[in-house]
């Protein structure tokens, strides 16, 4: 029996992946609509320096929270599959919830008394310190959303991550700015509110679909084994996430807070297409674990390549649409942020080349967990060394601060590109089938989009954003649909999930 909501039939897996992709593409559009107000409010009202301090604290909070979730974002699907018919599923989830609550509460307590890693500049108030309370909320949200994904409920993730969280932080950042006593800590407090608003949405759906545990009680020995087993996956998750945050940490050591704030805005814009690939992860995990039980390795390779191409194709189009009119996009946040346009271009390119690594890792965490971990460790270590080296080169050549941000983005792009090659080769060797999601149709589709993009940069900034972005997407989309998408790809855009008859 497939989990609730899973399509049946020979094409059920691809249909399920397509359904999840469609749902999350809607989530991407909603997230885009909500992210712009936050960046506008943060940039125009709070300024680059305050945004940089907020970004530095955010890096530590989310990294620690991800570690405290013990890799349940992807590991929970395997535990639920193994426990089918043996243990009540709610009990399986509650094991993870208890451990995450324990570890995240201890972490929050530690950073309350040792806040230096959160605020390296030493500038903070007791209200800023309340951001440590986001650690348990973030960790628990990861678990309940993973539980819903196992039942093929991606809509809850969209509601929590794409609607409630981004709109909550945007609205509350604006509200707190106009409260004198809270203005200085407005960004941190708004983030805290958004995390618990998202958790409330996830818990509501979780309790409705799973219910309360039955006969559950803490089992110290079993939970200890679960913790040890989860460490490689949790570390890999943290490292994969850290590759997109270690650059902010390093910039904070070598550049002024204002430069960190500019880079953070560029990263937030670039992370929009990143959500397309991460949004496939919740549905890809259950599909892969189902085929692993039957050792259908050819099917897994097909699914990884299929989803990888979908992600690459969509990300490339969005990267072109946001990168070509990059000055207008960054200028929307504020005139002081235009200097981050170069960093934005390289960050967008990094997300495109990283697609193969992400979909390959979705399978590697089940078939080569430790080797995947070592590759991830090597990736982030290489990125850190390359980032420091390029930033020192910029300092030696006496370039402006904006070039430091671009150097960090270039290091990320190179590191993620190498990780994609290595992880795809490893997965292909294990499965006995090649893993390659690249198609030259992406290049042919990019050509007319670049021509259109060059033309729209001649327009006023407001016209670049209002008319230029849709025009670039239209030019790219028309070619990729005609030349790149076959019948098996177009199922992504069909509500019934049926492939073309032709």
N, C-alpha and C positions, 0 to 999 in steps of 0.2 A: 504494500500500500504506500503510495507517495504521500508526503506531508499534505496537510490541508491546503487546497488551492493549487496543487501541482497538476499540470496538464498530463493526460495519459496519451498513449500511442507512441509510435516510433519517433515522431518528431516532437515529442513532449518536452524534452530537455531544451531544445533550441527555442520552442515556443515559450517556455518558462523564462529563459534568458531574455528573449525579445520583449516579453511582457514587462519584466523587471526593468529593462532598458528604457522602454517607452515611459513607464511611470517615473523613472528617475530623470529622464530628459525633461519632463514637465517640472520635476523638482529643480533641475538646473535653471530653467527659465524663471521659476519663482525665486530661487536663491539669487539670481542675477538682479531681479527687480528689487530685492531687499538689501543686497550688499551695497548697491550704489548709494542709497540714502545714508547708510552708516559711514561709508568712506567720506561722503560729502560733509556730514555733520562733524566727524572726527577731525577731518582736515581743515575745514573752514572755522570751526568753533574752538577746538582744542589745540590745533597746531601740530607741526611735525615733531617737536621735541616731546610733548606730552604723549603723542601717539607712539613715539619710540620707546618711552618708559613703559607704556602699557604692553607693547609688543615683547619687551624683554621679560616681563612677568608672565605673559601668556605662554611663552616658550616652555618655561619650567613647569607651569601648572598642567598643561596638556600632556607634556611628556611623562610626568609622574603619574597622572591619571591613567594614561594608556598602559603603563607598566602595572598599575594596580588592578586593571581589568583582566590581567593574566591571559591576554591573547584570546579572550572569549568572543571577540568580534568575528573571528574565523574558526576558533577551536570549538566553540559551543556546538556547531553543526555536527562535528564528528562525535562529540560526547552524546548528543541526543540520538544520533543514528545508532551508536553502539548500545544505548540503553533502551531502544525500542523493544517493548514486550517484557522488559525486565524491571524497569523502574518508572515510576510516574514522572512524566516529563517536567512537571513543575518542580519536583524535588531536585532534578538534575540542575535546573536553572538556579534554584535557591542555594545550592552548594556554591556556585560561582558568585551569587549575590552576597552571601555571607563573607566569603574570603575577600571580595573586592571592598566591601564596607570596612572590614577590619584593617586591611592594608592602607586604604586611602585615608581613613581617619587618622591612623598613625602618621602618615605622610603630612597631612594637613597640620597636625599638632607640631610636628618637627619644624615646618616652615614658618609657623606662627612665631616660634621662639628663635628661629635662625632664618631671618628674611633676606640675608645678603644675596643668595643666589637669585632671588626674585627681583631685587632692586639693586643691581650692581652700582648704580650711581649714588646710592645711599639716601635718595630723596623719596620719602614715603610717609604716609600718615597711618593711624590705626585703621582708618576706613579702607585704605589701600590694602592692608593686610587681610581684610575679609575675603579677598580673592582666593585665599587658600581653601575656603569652604566649597569652591567649585571643583576641587579634586574628587571628593566622593560623588558629587552629582554627575560629573562627566563620566566617571568609571561605571556607575550604575546605568547610565543611559546607553553606553556601549553594549552592555549585557542584555538589557530588555529589548533593544532594537535587533540584536542578533537573534534572540529567541523568536521574535516576530518574523524575521527573515527566513528562519527554518520552516515556517508555515507559509512561505511565499507571500507574506504580507509586507510588501515594500512601501505601500501607501503610508504606513505609520512613520517610517523613516523619512519620507518626503515631508509629511506634516511637521515632524519634530525638527529636522535639520534644515529644511528648505523654507518653511513658513514661520513656525513659532520662534525658533532661536534667532534667525537673522532679523526678523521684524521686532522682536523684543529688545534686542541690543540697540537697534536703530532708534526706536521710540524712547527707550529709557535713557540713552545717551543724550538725546535732546532734552528730555525732562530734567535730568540731573544737572545739566549745564546751567539751567535757570534757577537752581536752588543754591543760594550762596554757600551754605554749609557743606554741600555735597559736590560743588562744581569741580574742585581739584581732583577728586577721586571718581568723577562721573563715569569714565570709561571702564574702570575696574568694577564698579558697582553694577553698571549696565550689563557687563558680561556675566556677572554672577546671577543676576535675575534671569538672563536668557538661558543659562544652563539648566536651572531648576524648572523653568517653564517647559523646556524640551523634555526633561525627565518626567514631568507630570503627564505629558502627552503619551510618552512611551509606556509608563506604568498603567495608564488607563486601558490602553489596548492590550497590554500583556495580561492584566488581571481578567479582562473579559474573555480572552482566548485560552488562557492556561488555567485560570482560577488559582485558588490558594493551594499550598502543598498539602499532601495527605500522608499522615504518619511520618512526616519529615522531622529529623533531629540532626544536630551537628555530629559529624563523624570525624574526629580529629585525625585518625590514621588515613582514612580515605582522602580527606582533604589535603593532607600532607603529600600523599602520592600525586594528587591532582596538581598541586602547586609545583612539584618537581617536574612533572610531565609538561606543564604549561610554560615553564621558564624559557625554553628555546623559542617558542612561538611568540610569547610576550616580548622577548628581547628583539626578535625579528620585526614585530609590529612597531616597537618603539624606534628601532633603527630606521625602518622605512619612513616613518613619520619624521624622524630626526634629520634625515637627509634634506628635508625642506624647512628645517628650522635651525640647524647648526650654523647656517650662513648668517642668520640674524644674531646669534650668540657671538660669533666671531667678529661681525661688524661692530657689535657693541663694545668690543675690546679695542678696536682700531679706529673707529669713526665716532663722530659726535652723535648725540641722541637724535638730532634733526635728520642726519643722513640715514639712521636706522629707521626713523619714521617714514621717510620717502621710500626706502626699500620695502618696508612693510606694506605700504599701499600697492606698490608694483606686484608684490607677492600675492596680495589679496585678489587683485585683478587676475593674475595668472592662475590662481588656484581655482578659478571658476571652471575652466575646462578640466582641471584635475578631478573635480567632483564627478565628471562623467564616468571616469574609470573606477573610482572608488565606489560609485553607486551600483556597479555591476557585482561587486564583491559579495554582498549579502546573498544574492541569488546564485552566484557562481559556486559558492562553497557547498551548499546542499546538493547541487547537481553533480559536482565532482565526487563528493563522498558516496553518492548513490552508485556511480559507475565504478568507483574503486572497490565496492563490495563485490561486484561481479567481474572485476579485473578487465573491464572493457577499456583498455588503454587507448585504442584507436579513437574511440568516441571522445575521450578526454582531450586528446590532441586536437581533434576537430573543433571541440567547443572552445578551447583556448585560442586557437587561430581565428575562429569566427568572431568571438567577442573582442579579441585583440584588434581585428580589422575594423570592427564597428567603432571602437574607442579611438583608434588612430585617425580614421576618416573624420569623425565628428570633431575631435580635438584640433586637427589641422585646420579645418574650416573656421572654428572659433578663434584659434590663435591668429589666423590671418585677419579676421574681422576686428579683433581687438588690438593687434600689433601694428597693422598698417596705419591706422589713425591714432597711434599711440600717444602722440603729444596732446591731442584733444582729449583722450581718455584720462590721462594723468592730470591735465589742466582742469578737468572737471572738479577734482578734489581741491585744487588750489594752485595758484601760479608757482608756488615754491616747490611743487611736486613734479613739474615738467622735466626736471633734470633726471628723473628716474626712468625716462622713456627707453634708454638703452638697456637698462636692467630688465624692464618689462619684456622687451623683445627676446632676450636670451632666456628668461624664465618661461615664456610661452613655448619656445622651442624645446626647452627641457621637458615640459609636460608631454609633448608629442613623442619624443624619443623614449620616454619612460614607460609608455603604454605596454610594451612587450614584457618588461620586467614585472609589472604589476600582475598581468594575467598569468604569466609563467609562475610567479610566486604563489598564486591562488591554488595551484596544484602541487608545487614543491613543498608547501608546508605540511602536506599529507604524505608525500612519498620520499622526501629527502629533507626532513626538518632541520637537522643539524648542519648539513652542507649548505642549505639555503641561508642559515644563520651566519655561517662563516663568510659567505659571499656578501651578505648585507653588512657585516662588520668591516670587511675590506673596503666596501664601497664608501661607507661614511668616513673611514679613516683616510682614504685617498682624497675624498672631497675636502675634508678639513685641511689636509696638508696643501692641496692645490689652492684652496681659498686663501690661506695665509700667504702662500708664495705669490699669488697674483696680486693680493692687496699690498704686499711689501714692494712688489715691482712698481705698482702705481705710485706708492710713496716715493720710491727712489727716483722715478721720472717726474715727480712733482706735478702730477695731474690733479685736477679738482676732486673733491669728495665724491661727486657723482660717479667717477670712474671706479671707486672702490666698490660701489654697489654693483656696477656692471661686472667687475671682476668676480664677485661672489656668485653672480648668476651664471657666468661662463663656466666656473668650476662645477656648479651643480649640473649644468647641461652635459658636460663631458663625463662626469661620474655616473649619471643615470644612463647615458648612452652605453657605456661599458658594461654596466650591470645588466642591461637588457640583453646584450649579446651573450654574456656568460650564462645567465639564467635560462635563456631559451635553448642554448646548446646543451646544458645539463638536463633540462626536462626532456628534450628530444631524445637524448641518449637513454634515459630511464624508461620512457614510454615505448621506445623503439619506433617512433614516428616523428618526422620533422615538425618543429614548431616555428612557424614564420608567419607573421601577420602583415608583412609589408606587401603592398601592391603598387605598381608604378602609376596606377590611375590617380593616386593622391597627387603626384607631381603634375600630371596633365590638368587636373582640376585646379591646382594652385596657380597655374600660369595665368588664366583669365582673371582670377581673383586679384592677383598682384597688379595686373594692368588696371583694373577697376579701382583698386586701392590707391594706386599712384594718382589716378584722376581725381578721386574724392579729396585727397590732401590739398588740392587747390581751392577747395571750398572753405567758407568760414567754419570755425570750430563747431558751432551748433549744428551746421549742416552735415559736417563729417559724422557726427554722432547720430543724428536723426535719420539721415538718408544714406550715408556712406556705409555704415555697418550692415544694414539690411542688403544693400546692393552687393557688397563683397560676399556675403553669405549666399545670396541668390546665384551669383556667377559661379561660385565654387560648388554649391549644391546641385546645380543643373548638370554640370559635367560629371561629378562623382556619381550621380544617380544613373546617368546614361552610360558611362564608360566603366564605372568601378563596381556597381552593385549588381550582382547576379540574383537569380530567383531565391537562393538560400539566404541572401543578405536582406532582401526586401521584406522578409517576414518580420523584421524589426518594426516596420511601419504598418503592419496589418493587425487589426484588433483581434481577428480570429486566429492569428498565428499560423495560417495555412500558407505554404509556399506556393509560388506560381505554378500553374499547370504546365506552362511551356518550359 
